[in-house]
Structures are given as C-alpha cells and as structure tokens.
Amino acid sequence: MKKLLVASLIAVSFASCVREKSYNCHCVYVPSAAFLPAGTPNKEEDHTIKSVLREDAASDCSIDFEGKYFTQHYNGTCALTN
C-alpha cells in the first residue's frame, strides 16, 4: 500500500511538470527595402505558443514567425515576452 501511494505521488508530480504552458511571442517587422516609401510603418503582432519547455517555445516563436512578411520586404524579430 505504501509503494502504491509513493508511486501515485510521483506520477502526479511528473504529470504537472509535463503540462503544456502558454507563452506570448511578440514580433516586430521592419521595412527592409529601399523602394518602400519613407515612413512605412513597422508591423507588430502577438502570438500565443503552447509548449512544455520555454526553450522550445522561444525556438518556435522565432522560426515560425520571423519570416512571415519576408516576401513583402520586412525583416522580423520575434521574442517571448513572458
């Protein structure tokens, strides 16, 4: 009975560590082409990323969103804000 109690306690502790969390990803896109008119505004966006590890969320944030407006001649920078 004692072993069962210890095993269930470990299982509950492990399950709470493996739960996905939500992270906020903030992106700023700056015009990069000389032919865009002066004063072209930056684009800013926020995204929510779900991940178990913060490192994975940070990687997903930059990989998934930095090139979003590349074809419109904007360079993007994205980072987690929480």
C-alpha positions as CSV (number, residue, x, y, z in Angstrom):
1,M,0.0,0.0,0.0
2,K,2.8,2.3,0.8
3,K,4.5,1.7,-2.5
4,L,1.3,2.4,-4.4
5,L,0.9,5.7,-2.5
6,V,4.5,6.7,-3.4
7,A,4.1,5.7,-7.0
8,S,0.9,7.7,-7.4
9,L,2.5,10.7,-5.8
10,I,5.4,10.5,-8.2
11,A,3.0,10.1,-11.1
12,V,1.1,13.2,-10.1
13,S,4.2,15.3,-9.7
14,F,5.6,14.2,-13.0
15,A,2.3,14.9,-14.8
16,S,2.3,18.5,-13.5
17,C,5.8,19.1,-14.9
18,V,4.9,17.8,-18.3
19,R,1.9,20.0,-18.8
20,E,1.9,22.5,-21.7
21,K,2.1,26.2,-20.9
22,S,1.2,29.2,-23.0
23,Y,3.9,31.7,-23.9
24,N,3.4,35.1,-25.5
25,C,5.5,35.8,-28.6
26,H,5.9,39.4,-29.7
27,C,7.1,40.2,-33.2
28,V,8.2,43.4,-34.8
29,Y,8.6,43.6,-38.6
30,V,10.7,46.5,-40.0
31,P,10.6,47.5,-43.7
32,S,13.9,46.4,-45.3
33,A,13.6,47.5,-49.0
34,A,14.8,50.9,-50.2
35,F,11.9,51.2,-52.6
36,L,9.3,51.3,-49.9
37,P,8.2,54.9,-49.2
38,A,9.7,56.7,-46.3
39,G,7.6,56.5,-43.2
40,T,6.3,53.0,-44.0
41,P,5.2,51.8,-40.5
42,N,6.5,48.8,-38.7
43,K,4.2,45.8,-38.3
44,E,3.7,44.4,-34.8
45,E,2.0,41.2,-33.8
46,D,1.5,39.0,-30.8
47,H,1.1,35.2,-30.9
48,T,0.4,32.6,-28.3
49,I,2.6,29.5,-28.4
50,K,1.9,26.3,-26.4
51,S,4.9,24.3,-25.3
52,V,6.2,22.3,-22.4
53,L,9.6,23.9,-22.3
54,R,10.3,27.6,-22.6
55,E,13.3,26.9,-24.8
56,D,11.1,25.1,-27.3
57,A,8.6,28.0,-27.2
58,A,11.4,30.5,-27.9
59,S,12.6,28.5,-30.8
60,D,9.1,28.1,-32.3
61,C,8.5,31.8,-31.8
62,S,11.4,32.9,-33.9
63,I,11.3,30.0,-36.5
64,D,7.6,30.2,-37.1
65,F,7.1,33.9,-37.3
66,E,10.2,35.9,-38.2
67,G,10.0,35.3,-41.9
68,K,6.2,35.9,-42.1
69,Y,6.4,39.1,-44.1
70,F,9.7,38.4,-45.9
71,T,8.0,38.4,-49.3
72,Q,6.7,41.9,-48.5
73,H,10.2,43.1,-47.8
74,Y,10.0,43.2,-44.0
75,N,12.6,41.8,-41.6
76,G,11.1,40.3,-38.5
77,T,12.4,39.9,-34.9
78,C,10.3,37.8,-32.5
79,A,10.9,37.0,-28.8
80,L,9.0,35.7,-25.9
81,T,7.6,38.3,-23.6
82,N,6.8,36.2,-20.5
